[in-house]
Amino acid sequence: VCSFADYFVICSGDSERQIKTIYEEIGHILKEAGILPHHREGTIDSGWLLIDFGDVIVHIFTSFEREHYQLDRLWGQASTVVRIQ
């Protein structure tokens, strides 16, 4: 679907506290596995955080920002590997 990543992880939380926790846990777990991000972007209060691990890019949104930017629809032609609700 795109030339710069093999996978996108798109997730959201209902509050800034939830997206901060998701962001911190992803970073902590992958760091323990020896996987470090190439780039991080966004702030908790912006409602959209991005962590670039090279082949995997993680997008963490507030529910409002996820609906606003609609990345799910933008990349809708991509195969869904796992969907958790």
PyMOL Python script that loads the backbone (N, CA, C, O; Angstrom):
from pymol import cmd

cmd.read_pdbstr("""\
ATOM      1  N   VAL A   1       0.821  -1.194   0.000  1.00  0.00           N
ATOM      2  CA  VAL A   1       0.000   0.000   0.000  1.00  0.00           C
ATOM      3  C   VAL A   1       0.866   1.260   0.000  1.00  0.00           C
ATOM      4  O   VAL A   1       0.495   2.272  -0.595  1.00  0.00           O
ATOM      5  N   CYS A   2       2.021   1.196   0.669  1.00  0.00           N
ATOM      6  CA  CYS A   2       2.929   2.347   0.649  1.00  0.00           C
ATOM      7  C   CYS A   2       4.367   1.844   0.598  1.00  0.00           C
ATOM      8  O   CYS A   2       4.645   0.688   0.918  1.00  0.00           O
ATOM      9  N   SER A   3       5.266   2.717   0.198  1.00  0.00           N
ATOM     10  CA  SER A   3       6.657   2.311   0.018  1.00  0.00           C
ATOM     11  C   SER A   3       7.520   2.495   1.262  1.00  0.00           C
ATOM     12  O   SER A   3       8.658   2.026   1.293  1.00  0.00           O
ATOM     13  N   PHE A   4       7.002   3.165   2.281  1.00  0.00           N
ATOM     14  CA  PHE A   4       7.853   3.507   3.423  1.00  0.00           C
ATOM     15  C   PHE A   4       7.607   2.683   4.676  1.00  0.00           C
ATOM     16  O   PHE A   4       8.337   2.842   5.655  1.00  0.00           O
ATOM     17  N   ALA A   5       6.610   1.810   4.685  1.00  0.00           N
ATOM     18  CA  ALA A   5       6.356   0.967   5.862  1.00  0.00           C
ATOM     19  C   ALA A   5       5.626  -0.294   5.430  1.00  0.00           C
ATOM     20  O   ALA A   5       4.869  -0.289   4.460  1.00  0.00           O
ATOM     21  N   ASP A   6       5.864  -1.368   6.163  1.00  0.00           N
ATOM     22  CA  ASP A   6       5.147  -2.611   5.899  1.00  0.00           C
ATOM     23  C   ASP A   6       3.827  -2.671   6.656  1.00  0.00           C
ATOM     24  O   ASP A   6       2.861  -3.269   6.184  1.00  0.00           O
ATOM     25  N   TYR A   7       3.789  -2.052   7.830  1.00  0.00           N
ATOM     26  CA  TYR A   7       2.592  -2.102   8.672  1.00  0.00           C
ATOM     27  C   TYR A   7       2.323  -0.756   9.312  1.00  0.00           C
ATOM     28  O   TYR A   7       3.245  -0.016   9.657  1.00  0.00           O
ATOM     29  N   PHE A   8       1.040  -0.452   9.465  1.00  0.00           N
ATOM     30  CA  PHE A   8       0.580   0.657  10.294  1.00  0.00           C
ATOM     31  C   PHE A   8      -0.187   0.062  11.455  1.00  0.00           C
ATOM     32  O   PHE A   8      -0.980  -0.862  11.273  1.00  0.00           O
ATOM     33  N   VAL A   9       0.042   0.578  12.630  1.00  0.00           N
ATOM     34  CA  VAL A   9      -0.800   0.277  13.783  1.00  0.00           C
ATOM     35  C   VAL A   9      -1.559   1.564  14.058  1.00  0.00           C
ATOM     36  O   VAL A   9      -0.956   2.608  14.306  1.00  0.00           O
ATOM     37  N   ILE A  10      -2.875   1.487  14.012  1.00  0.00           N
ATOM     38  CA  ILE A  10      -3.713   2.658  14.260  1.00  0.00           C
ATOM     39  C   ILE A  10      -4.568   2.345  15.474  1.00  0.00           C
ATOM     40  O   ILE A  10      -5.375   1.415  15.458  1.00  0.00           O
ATOM     41  N   CYS A  11      -4.383   3.130  16.527  1.00  0.00           N
ATOM     42  CA  CYS A  11      -5.147   2.884  17.749  1.00  0.00           C
ATOM     43  C   CYS A  11      -5.559   4.207  18.369  1.00  0.00           C
ATOM     44  O   CYS A  11      -5.048   5.268  18.008  1.00  0.00           O
ATOM     45  N   SER A  12      -6.491   4.126  19.306  1.00  0.00           N
ATOM     46  CA  SER A  12      -6.977   5.351  19.935  1.00  0.00           C
ATOM     47  C   SER A  12      -7.364   5.092  21.380  1.00  0.00           C
ATOM     48  O   SER A  12      -7.629   3.963  21.792  1.00  0.00           O
ATOM     49  N   GLY A  13      -7.386   6.175  22.122  1.00  0.00           N
ATOM     50  CA  GLY A  13      -7.839   6.165  23.503  1.00  0.00           C
ATOM     51  C   GLY A  13      -8.885   7.247  23.673  1.00  0.00           C
ATOM     52  O   GLY A  13      -8.992   8.155  22.849  1.00  0.00           O
ATOM     53  N   ASP A  14      -9.649   7.150  24.738  1.00  0.00           N
ATOM     54  CA  ASP A  14     -10.729   8.107  24.962  1.00  0.00           C
ATOM     55  C   ASP A  14     -10.280   9.362  25.700  1.00  0.00           C
ATOM     56  O   ASP A  14     -11.069  10.291  25.879  1.00  0.00           O
ATOM     57  N   SER A  15      -9.026   9.399  26.129  1.00  0.00           N
ATOM     58  CA  SER A  15      -8.534  10.564  26.866  1.00  0.00           C
ATOM     59  C   SER A  15      -7.036  10.717  26.618  1.00  0.00           C
ATOM     60  O   SER A  15      -6.373   9.800  26.133  1.00  0.00           O
ATOM     61  N   GLU A  16      -6.522  11.889  26.960  1.00  0.00           N
ATOM     62  CA  GLU A  16      -5.081  12.111  26.840  1.00  0.00           C
ATOM     63  C   GLU A  16      -4.316  11.143  27.737  1.00  0.00           C
ATOM     64  O   GLU A  16      -3.232  10.682  27.380  1.00  0.00           O
ATOM     65  N   ARG A  17      -4.876  10.844  28.885  1.00  0.00           N
ATOM     66  CA  ARG A  17      -4.229   9.901  29.807  1.00  0.00           C
ATOM     67  C   ARG A  17      -4.098   8.511  29.172  1.00  0.00           C
ATOM     68  O   ARG A  17      -3.064   7.856  29.305  1.00  0.00           O
ATOM     69  N   GLN A  18      -5.148   8.074  28.487  1.00  0.00           N
ATOM     70  CA  GLN A  18      -5.092   6.766  27.830  1.00  0.00           C
ATOM     71  C   GLN A  18      -4.071   6.750  26.698  1.00  0.00           C
ATOM     72  O   GLN A  18      -3.313   5.789  26.571  1.00  0.00           O
ATOM     73  N   ILE A  19      -4.038   7.797  25.873  1.00  0.00           N
ATOM     74  CA  ILE A  19      -3.072   7.758  24.770  1.00  0.00           C
ATOM     75  C   ILE A  19      -1.645   7.865  25.295  1.00  0.00           C
ATOM     76  O   ILE A  19      -0.727   7.300  24.701  1.00  0.00           O
ATOM     77  N   LYS A  20      -1.447   8.574  26.389  1.00  0.00           N
ATOM     78  CA  LYS A  20      -0.119   8.639  27.004  1.00  0.00           C
ATOM     79  C   LYS A  20       0.306   7.260  27.492  1.00  0.00           C
ATOM     80  O   LYS A  20       1.455   6.857  27.306  1.00  0.00           O
ATOM     81  N   THR A  21      -0.622   6.536  28.117  1.00  0.00           N
ATOM     82  CA  THR A  21      -0.316   5.196  28.618  1.00  0.00           C
ATOM     83  C   THR A  21      -0.010   4.241  27.470  1.00  0.00           C
ATOM     84  O   THR A  21       0.939   3.462  27.555  1.00  0.00           O
ATOM     85  N   ILE A  22      -0.794   4.290  26.405  1.00  0.00           N
ATOM     86  CA  ILE A  22      -0.541   3.449  25.230  1.00  0.00           C
ATOM     87  C   ILE A  22       0.852   3.749  24.671  1.00  0.00           C
ATOM     88  O   ILE A  22       1.627   2.835  24.392  1.00  0.00           O
ATOM     89  N   TYR A  23       1.154   5.015  24.514  1.00  0.00           N
ATOM     90  CA  TYR A  23       2.445   5.473  23.991  1.00  0.00           C
ATOM     91  C   TYR A  23       3.602   4.962  24.851  1.00  0.00           C
ATOM     92  O   TYR A  23       4.581   4.424  24.333  1.00  0.00           O
ATOM     93  N   GLU A  24       3.481   5.133  26.154  1.00  0.00           N
ATOM     94  CA  GLU A  24       4.553   4.715  27.062  1.00  0.00           C
ATOM     95  C   GLU A  24       4.721   3.199  27.083  1.00  0.00           C
ATOM     96  O   GLU A  24       5.849   2.707  27.107  1.00  0.00           O
ATOM     97  N   GLU A  25       3.622   2.455  27.076  1.00  0.00           N
ATOM     98  CA  GLU A  25       3.701   0.992  27.118  1.00  0.00           C
ATOM     99  C   GLU A  25       4.311   0.422  25.844  1.00  0.00           C
ATOM    100  O   GLU A  25       5.131  -0.494  25.908  1.00  0.00           O
ATOM    101  N   ILE A  26       3.922   0.948  24.694  1.00  0.00           N
ATOM    102  CA  ILE A  26       4.520   0.483  23.437  1.00  0.00           C
ATOM    103  C   ILE A  26       6.025   0.725  23.464  1.00  0.00           C
ATOM    104  O   ILE A  26       6.809  -0.166  23.135  1.00  0.00           O
ATOM    105  N   GLY A  27       6.422   1.924  23.854  1.00  0.00           N
ATOM    106  CA  GLY A  27       7.847   2.243  23.931  1.00  0.00           C
ATOM    107  C   GLY A  27       8.590   1.353  24.907  1.00  0.00           C
ATOM    108  O   GLY A  27       9.688   0.883  24.606  1.00  0.00           O
ATOM    109  N   HIS A  28       8.002   1.114  26.078  1.00  0.00           N
ATOM    110  CA  HIS A  28       8.641   0.295  27.118  1.00  0.00           C
ATOM    111  C   HIS A  28       8.806  -1.161  26.670  1.00  0.00           C
ATOM    112  O   HIS A  28       9.887  -1.735  26.800  1.00  0.00           O
ATOM    113  N   ILE A  29       7.746  -1.744  26.151  1.00  0.00           N
ATOM    114  CA  ILE A  29       7.778  -3.158  25.755  1.00  0.00           C
ATOM    115  C   ILE A  29       8.760  -3.380  24.604  1.00  0.00           C
ATOM    116  O   ILE A  29       9.531  -4.339  24.625  1.00  0.00           O
ATOM    117  N   LEU A  30       8.734  -2.509  23.610  1.00  0.00           N
ATOM    118  CA  LEU A  30       9.645  -2.687  22.479  1.00  0.00           C
ATOM    119  C   LEU A  30      11.090  -2.389  22.864  1.00  0.00           C
ATOM    120  O   LEU A  30      12.008  -3.016  22.335  1.00  0.00           O
ATOM    121  N   LYS A  31      11.304  -1.449  23.771  1.00  0.00           N
ATOM    122  CA  LYS A  31      12.664  -1.180  24.247  1.00  0.00           C
ATOM    123  C   LYS A  31      13.230  -2.409  24.944  1.00  0.00           C
ATOM    124  O   LYS A  31      14.399  -2.749  24.756  1.00  0.00           O
ATOM    125  N   GLU A  32      12.401  -3.082  25.754  1.00  0.00           N
ATOM    126  CA  GLU A  32      12.845  -4.317  26.416  1.00  0.00           C
ATOM    127  C   GLU A  32      13.216  -5.391  25.404  1.00  0.00           C
ATOM    128  O   GLU A  32      14.080  -6.227  25.668  1.00  0.00           O
ATOM    129  N   ALA A  33      12.561  -5.369  24.239  1.00  0.00           N
ATOM    130  CA  ALA A  33      12.850  -6.334  23.179  1.00  0.00           C
ATOM    131  C   ALA A  33      14.017  -5.876  22.297  1.00  0.00           C
ATOM    132  O   ALA A  33      14.373  -6.554  21.333  1.00  0.00           O
ATOM    133  N   GLY A  34      14.606  -4.734  22.627  1.00  0.00           N
ATOM    134  CA  GLY A  34      15.734  -4.229  21.847  1.00  0.00           C
ATOM    135  C   GLY A  34      15.338  -3.474  20.600  1.00  0.00           C
ATOM    136  O   GLY A  34      16.167  -3.246  19.720  1.00  0.00           O
ATOM    137  N   ILE A  35      14.076  -3.081  20.514  1.00  0.00           N
ATOM    138  CA  ILE A  35      13.581  -2.360  19.339  1.00  0.00           C
ATOM    139  C   ILE A  35      13.376  -0.901  19.731  1.00  0.00           C
ATOM    140  O   ILE A  35      12.558  -0.584  20.594  1.00  0.00           O
ATOM    141  N   LEU A  36      14.126  -0.027  19.087  1.00  0.00           N
ATOM    142  CA  LEU A  36      14.047   1.395  19.398  1.00  0.00           C
ATOM    143  C   LEU A  36      13.450   2.154  18.220  1.00  0.00           C
ATOM    144  O   LEU A  36      13.676   1.782  17.068  1.00  0.00           O
ATOM    145  N   PRO A  37      12.696   3.204  18.492  1.00  0.00           N
ATOM    146  CA  PRO A  37      12.087   3.970  17.396  1.00  0.00           C
ATOM    147  C   PRO A  37      13.124   4.789  16.634  1.00  0.00           C
ATOM    148  O   PRO A  37      14.125   5.242  17.191  1.00  0.00           O
ATOM    149  N   HIS A  38      12.850   4.961  15.341  1.00  0.00           N
ATOM    150  CA  HIS A  38      13.676   5.832  14.510  1.00  0.00           C
ATOM    151  C   HIS A  38      13.280   7.288  14.711  1.00  0.00           C
ATOM    152  O   HIS A  38      14.108   8.195  14.626  1.00  0.00           O
ATOM    153  N   HIS A  39      11.991   7.489  14.979  1.00  0.00           N
ATOM    154  CA  HIS A  39      11.467   8.852  15.065  1.00  0.00           C
ATOM    155  C   HIS A  39      10.176   8.843  15.872  1.00  0.00           C
ATOM    156  O   HIS A  39       9.407   7.883  15.827  1.00  0.00           O
ATOM    157  N   ARG A  40       9.954   9.907  16.598  1.00  0.00           N
ATOM    158  CA  ARG A  40       8.698  10.115  17.327  1.00  0.00           C
ATOM    159  C   ARG A  40       8.194  11.500  16.963  1.00  0.00           C
ATOM    160  O   ARG A  40       8.974  12.426  16.739  1.00  0.00           O
ATOM    161  N   GLU A  41       6.878  11.622  16.909  1.00  0.00           N
ATOM    162  CA  GLU A  41       6.304  12.909  16.547  1.00  0.00           C
ATOM    163  C   GLU A  41       4.981  13.103  17.269  1.00  0.00           C
ATOM    164  O   GLU A  41       4.289  12.134  17.580  1.00  0.00           O
ATOM    165  N   GLY A  42       4.635  14.338  17.533  1.00  0.00           N
ATOM    166  CA  GLY A  42       3.373  14.674  18.174  1.00  0.00           C
ATOM    167  C   GLY A  42       3.527  14.847  19.672  1.00  0.00           C
ATOM    168  O   GLY A  42       4.560  14.519  20.256  1.00  0.00           O
ATOM    169  N   THR A  43       2.479  15.369  20.272  1.00  0.00           N
ATOM    170  CA  THR A  43       2.442  15.572  21.713  1.00  0.00           C
ATOM    171  C   THR A  43       1.130  15.033  22.255  1.00  0.00           C
ATOM    172  O   THR A  43       0.153  14.885  21.521  1.00  0.00           O
ATOM    173  N   ILE A  44       1.122  14.744  23.537  1.00  0.00           N
ATOM    174  CA  ILE A  44      -0.089  14.215  24.163  1.00  0.00           C
ATOM    175  C   ILE A  44      -1.261  15.162  23.929  1.00  0.00           C
ATOM    176  O   ILE A  44      -2.351  14.721  23.566  1.00  0.00           O
ATOM    177  N   ASP A  45      -1.044  16.455  24.133  1.00  0.00           N
ATOM    178  CA  ASP A  45      -2.154  17.404  24.016  1.00  0.00           C
ATOM    179  C   ASP A  45      -2.587  17.671  22.576  1.00  0.00           C
ATOM    180  O   ASP A  45      -3.624  18.298  22.360  1.00  0.00           O
ATOM    181  N   SER A  46      -1.820  17.213  21.589  1.00  0.00           N
ATOM    182  CA  SER A  46      -2.245  17.366  20.193  1.00  0.00           C
ATOM    183  C   SER A  46      -3.269  16.307  19.812  1.00  0.00           C
ATOM    184  O   SER A  46      -4.001  16.474  18.837  1.00  0.00           O
ATOM    185  N   GLY A  47      -3.327  15.217  20.575  1.00  0.00           N
ATOM    186  CA  GLY A  47      -4.276  14.151  20.275  1.00  0.00           C
ATOM    187  C   GLY A  47      -3.789  13.143  19.251  1.00  0.00           C
ATOM    188  O   GLY A  47      -4.535  12.237  18.880  1.00  0.00           O
ATOM    189  N   TRP A  48      -2.555  13.279  18.786  1.00  0.00           N
ATOM    190  CA  TRP A  48      -2.014  12.337  17.794  1.00  0.00           C
ATOM    191  C   TRP A  48      -0.526  12.170  18.058  1.00  0.00           C
ATOM    192  O   TRP A  48       0.242  13.129  17.985  1.00  0.00           O
ATOM    193  N   LEU A  49      -0.137  10.962  18.359  1.00  0.00           N
ATOM    194  CA  LEU A  49       1.267  10.609  18.553  1.00  0.00           C
ATOM    195  C   LEU A  49       1.656   9.597  17.487  1.00  0.00           C
ATOM    196  O   LEU A  49       0.864   8.724  17.134  1.00  0.00           O
ATOM    197  N   LEU A  50       2.856   9.711  16.983  1.00  0.00           N
ATOM    198  CA  LEU A  50       3.359   8.788  15.973  1.00  0.00           C
ATOM    199  C   LEU A  50       4.703   8.258  16.449  1.00  0.00           C
ATOM    200  O   LEU A  50       5.561   9.017  16.898  1.00  0.00           O
ATOM    201  N   ILE A  51       4.872   6.949  16.343  1.00  0.00           N
ATOM    202  CA  ILE A  51       6.156   6.325  16.641  1.00  0.00           C
ATOM    203  C   ILE A  51       6.560   5.532  15.406  1.00  0.00           C
ATOM    204  O   ILE A  51       5.845   4.625  14.978  1.00  0.00           O
ATOM    205  N   ASP A  52       7.703   5.877  14.838  1.00  0.00           N
ATOM    206  CA  ASP A  52       8.196   5.244  13.616  1.00  0.00           C
ATOM    207  C   ASP A  52       9.275   4.227  13.978  1.00  0.00           C
ATOM    208  O   ASP A  52      10.360   4.586  14.435  1.00  0.00           O
ATOM    209  N   PHE A  53       8.955   2.957  13.763  1.00  0.00           N
ATOM    210  CA  PHE A  53       9.913   1.883  14.010  1.00  0.00           C
ATOM    211  C   PHE A  53      10.499   1.358  12.702  1.00  0.00           C
ATOM    212  O   PHE A  53      11.006   0.237  12.660  1.00  0.00           O
ATOM    213  N   GLY A  54      10.438   2.145  11.650  1.00  0.00           N
ATOM    214  CA  GLY A  54      10.959   1.703  10.358  1.00  0.00           C
ATOM    215  C   GLY A  54       9.873   1.021   9.558  1.00  0.00           C
ATOM    216  O   GLY A  54       9.078   1.688   8.896  1.00  0.00           O
ATOM    217  N   ASP A  55       9.826  -0.297   9.607  1.00  0.00           N
ATOM    218  CA  ASP A  55       8.818  -1.049   8.861  1.00  0.00           C
ATOM    219  C   ASP A  55       7.434  -0.976   9.490  1.00  0.00           C
ATOM    220  O   ASP A  55       6.442  -1.314   8.845  1.00  0.00           O
ATOM    221  N   VAL A  56       7.360  -0.539  10.739  1.00  0.00           N
ATOM    222  CA  VAL A  56       6.082  -0.418  11.451  1.00  0.00           C
ATOM    223  C   VAL A  56       5.945   1.010  11.962  1.00  0.00           C
ATOM    224  O   VAL A  56       6.829   1.528  12.645  1.00  0.00           O
ATOM    225  N   ILE A  57       4.832   1.632  11.624  1.00  0.00           N
ATOM    226  CA  ILE A  57       4.539   2.980  12.111  1.00  0.00           C
ATOM    227  C   ILE A  57       3.292   2.904  12.978  1.00  0.00           C
ATOM    228  O   ILE A  57       2.253   2.400  12.553  1.00  0.00           O
ATOM    229  N   VAL A  58       3.410   3.409  14.192  1.00  0.00           N
ATOM    230  CA  VAL A  58       2.314   3.364  15.156  1.00  0.00           C
ATOM    231  C   VAL A  58       1.700   4.755  15.264  1.00  0.00           C
ATOM    232  O   VAL A  58       2.396   5.733  15.537  1.00  0.00           O
ATOM    233  N   HIS A  59       0.386   4.833  15.047  1.00  0.00           N
ATOM    234  CA  HIS A  59      -0.374   6.070  15.219  1.00  0.00           C
ATOM    235  C   HIS A  59      -1.256   5.887  16.446  1.00  0.00           C
ATOM    236  O   HIS A  59      -2.005   4.914  16.534  1.00  0.00           O
ATOM    237  N   ILE A  60      -1.170   6.811  17.385  1.00  0.00           N
ATOM    238  CA  ILE A  60      -1.993   6.760  18.590  1.00  0.00           C
ATOM    239  C   ILE A  60      -2.795   8.061  18.640  1.00  0.00           C
ATOM    240  O   ILE A  60      -2.226   9.150  18.717  1.00  0.00           O
ATOM    241  N   PHE A  61      -4.110   7.934  18.595  1.00  0.00           N
ATOM    242  CA  PHE A  61      -5.004   9.085  18.529  1.00  0.00           C
ATOM    243  C   PHE A  61      -5.920   9.161  19.743  1.00  0.00           C
ATOM    244  O   PHE A  61      -6.156   8.161  20.421  1.00  0.00           O
ATOM    245  N   THR A  62      -6.437  10.367  20.009  1.00  0.00           N
ATOM    246  CA  THR A  62      -7.662  10.450  20.798  1.00  0.00           C
ATOM    247  C   THR A  62      -8.775  10.022  19.842  1.00  0.00           C
ATOM    248  O   THR A  62      -8.590  10.055  18.626  1.00  0.00           O
ATOM    249  N   SER A  63      -9.906   9.630  20.370  1.00  0.00           N
ATOM    250  CA  SER A  63     -11.021   9.206  19.511  1.00  0.00           C
ATOM    251  C   SER A  63     -11.429  10.323  18.553  1.00  0.00           C
ATOM    252  O   SER A  63     -11.726  10.068  17.386  1.00  0.00           O
ATOM    253  N   PHE A  64     -11.442  11.558  19.049  1.00  0.00           N
ATOM    254  CA  PHE A  64     -11.823  12.704  18.214  1.00  0.00           C
ATOM    255  C   PHE A  64     -10.862  12.868  17.041  1.00  0.00           C
ATOM    256  O   PHE A  64     -11.298  13.019  15.899  1.00  0.00           O
ATOM    257  N   GLU A  65      -9.563  12.841  17.312  1.00  0.00           N
ATOM    258  CA  GLU A  65      -8.567  13.022  16.245  1.00  0.00           C
ATOM    259  C   GLU A  65      -8.591  11.858  15.254  1.00  0.00           C
ATOM    260  O   GLU A  65      -8.397  12.062  14.056  1.00  0.00           O
ATOM    261  N   ARG A  66      -8.822  10.662  15.738  1.00  0.00           N
ATOM    262  CA  ARG A  66      -8.890   9.506  14.829  1.00  0.00           C
ATOM    263  C   ARG A  66     -10.041   9.673  13.848  1.00  0.00           C
ATOM    264  O   ARG A  66      -9.889   9.407  12.656  1.00  0.00           O
ATOM    265  N   GLU A  67     -11.181  10.108  14.342  1.00  0.00           N
ATOM    266  CA  GLU A  67     -12.332  10.345  13.468  1.00  0.00           C
ATOM    267  C   GLU A  67     -12.042  11.501  12.508  1.00  0.00           C
ATOM    268  O   GLU A  67     -12.421  11.448  11.338  1.00  0.00           O
ATOM    269  N   HIS A  68     -11.387  12.522  12.991  1.00  0.00           N
ATOM    270  CA  HIS A  68     -11.094  13.699  12.167  1.00  0.00           C
ATOM    271  C   HIS A  68     -10.147  13.363  11.005  1.00  0.00           C
ATOM    272  O   HIS A  68     -10.421  13.735   9.864  1.00  0.00           O
ATOM    273  N   TYR A  69      -9.057  12.677  11.278  1.00  0.00           N
ATOM    274  CA  TYR A  69      -8.052  12.398  10.244  1.00  0.00           C
ATOM    275  C   TYR A  69      -8.375  11.174   9.393  1.00  0.00           C
ATOM    276  O   TYR A  69      -7.902  11.072   8.261  1.00  0.00           O
ATOM    277  N   GLN A  70      -9.159  10.258   9.910  1.00  0.00           N
ATOM    278  CA  GLN A  70      -9.662   9.096   9.164  1.00  0.00           C
ATOM    279  C   GLN A  70      -8.576   8.311   8.429  1.00  0.00           C
ATOM    280  O   GLN A  70      -8.731   7.985   7.252  1.00  0.00           O
ATOM    281  N   LEU A  71      -7.481   8.011   9.121  1.00  0.00           N
ATOM    282  CA  LEU A  71      -6.432   7.192   8.506  1.00  0.00           C
ATOM    283  C   LEU A  71      -6.943   5.801   8.162  1.00  0.00           C
ATOM    284  O   LEU A  71      -6.473   5.183   7.207  1.00  0.00           O
ATOM    285  N   ASP A  72      -7.898   5.310   8.932  1.00  0.00           N
ATOM    286  CA  ASP A  72      -8.479   3.999   8.634  1.00  0.00           C
ATOM    287  C   ASP A  72      -9.049   3.990   7.216  1.00  0.00           C
ATOM    288  O   ASP A  72      -8.906   3.004   6.492  1.00  0.00           O
ATOM    289  N   ARG A  73      -9.690   5.077   6.827  1.00  0.00           N
ATOM    290  CA  ARG A  73     -10.265   5.165   5.490  1.00  0.00           C
ATOM    291  C   ARG A  73      -9.184   5.433   4.444  1.00  0.00           C
ATOM    292  O   ARG A  73      -9.222   4.876   3.347  1.00  0.00           O
ATOM    293  N   LEU A  74      -8.223   6.288   4.789  1.00  0.00           N
ATOM    294  CA  LEU A  74      -7.146   6.624   3.856  1.00  0.00           C
ATOM    295  C   LEU A  74      -6.369   5.379   3.433  1.00  0.00           C
ATOM    296  O   LEU A  74      -6.023   5.225   2.262  1.00  0.00           O
ATOM    297  N   TRP A  75      -6.096   4.488   4.395  1.00  0.00           N
ATOM    298  CA  TRP A  75      -5.355   3.264   4.111  1.00  0.00           C
ATOM    299  C   TRP A  75      -6.299   2.063   4.039  1.00  0.00           C
ATOM    300  O   TRP A  75      -5.877   0.926   4.251  1.00  0.00           O
ATOM    301  N   GLY A  76      -7.560   2.312   3.745  1.00  0.00           N
ATOM    302  CA  GLY A  76      -8.587   1.272   3.743  1.00  0.00           C
ATOM    303  C   GLY A  76      -8.355   0.135   2.768  1.00  0.00           C
ATOM    304  O   GLY A  76      -8.866  -0.963   2.984  1.00  0.00           O
ATOM    305  N   GLN A  77      -7.596   0.363   1.696  1.00  0.00           N
ATOM    306  CA  GLN A  77      -7.341  -0.700   0.728  1.00  0.00           C
ATOM    307  C   GLN A  77      -6.303  -1.697   1.229  1.00  0.00           C
ATOM    308  O   GLN A  77      -6.117  -2.757   0.632  1.00  0.00           O
ATOM    309  N   ALA A  78      -5.631  -1.358   2.318  1.00  0.00           N
ATOM    310  CA  ALA A  78      -4.635  -2.274   2.897  1.00  0.00           C
ATOM    311  C   ALA A  78      -5.337  -3.428   3.605  1.00  0.00           C
ATOM    312  O   ALA A  78      -6.447  -3.269   4.112  1.00  0.00           O
ATOM    313  N   SER A  79      -4.698  -4.566   3.637  1.00  0.00           N
ATOM    314  CA  SER A  79      -5.245  -5.722   4.350  1.00  0.00           C
ATOM    315  C   SER A  79      -5.163  -5.483   5.851  1.00  0.00           C
ATOM    316  O   SER A  79      -4.152  -4.994   6.355  1.00  0.00           O
ATOM    317  N   THR A  80      -6.222  -5.826   6.554  1.00  0.00           N
ATOM    318  CA  THR A  80      -6.221  -5.748   8.009  1.00  0.00           C
ATOM    319  C   THR A  80      -5.618  -7.032   8.547  1.00  0.00           C
ATOM    320  O   THR A  80      -6.109  -8.120   8.246  1.00  0.00           O
ATOM    321  N   VAL A  81      -4.567  -6.921   9.334  1.00  0.00           N
ATOM    322  CA  VAL A  81      -3.916  -8.092   9.916  1.00  0.00           C
ATOM    323  C   VAL A  81      -4.644  -8.497  11.189  1.00  0.00           C
ATOM    324  O   VAL A  81      -4.985  -9.667  11.368  1.00  0.00           O
ATOM    325  N   VAL A  82      -4.883  -7.538  12.070  1.00  0.00           N
ATOM    326  CA  VAL A  82      -5.604  -7.778  13.321  1.00  0.00           C
ATOM    327  C   VAL A  82      -6.447  -6.548  13.614  1.00  0.00           C
ATOM    328  O   VAL A  82      -5.986  -5.418  13.455  1.00  0.00           O
ATOM    329  N   ARG A  83      -7.680  -6.769  14.039  1.00  0.00           N
ATOM    330  CA  ARG A  83      -8.541  -5.669  14.474  1.00  0.00           C
ATOM    331  C   ARG A  83      -9.042  -6.005  15.870  1.00  0.00           C
ATOM    332  O   ARG A  83      -9.671  -7.040  16.088  1.00  0.00           O
ATOM    333  N   ILE A  84      -8.754  -5.113  16.811  1.00  0.00           N
ATOM    334  CA  ILE A  84      -9.185  -5.295  18.198  1.00  0.00           C
ATOM    335  C   ILE A  84     -10.057  -4.110  18.567  1.00  0.00           C
ATOM    336  O   ILE A  84      -9.683  -2.959  18.345  1.00  0.00           O
ATOM    337  N   GLN A  85     -11.227  -4.399  19.135  1.00  0.00           N
ATOM    338  CA  GLN A  85     -12.119  -3.303  19.537  1.00  0.00           C
ATOM    339  C   GLN A  85     -12.489  -3.421  20.976  1.00  0.00           C
ATOM    340  O   GLN A  85     -13.234  -2.588  21.493  1.00  0.00           O
TER     341      GLN A  85
END
""", "prot")
cmd.dss("prot")
cmd.show_as("cartoon", "prot")
cmd.util.cbc("prot")
cmd.orient("prot")
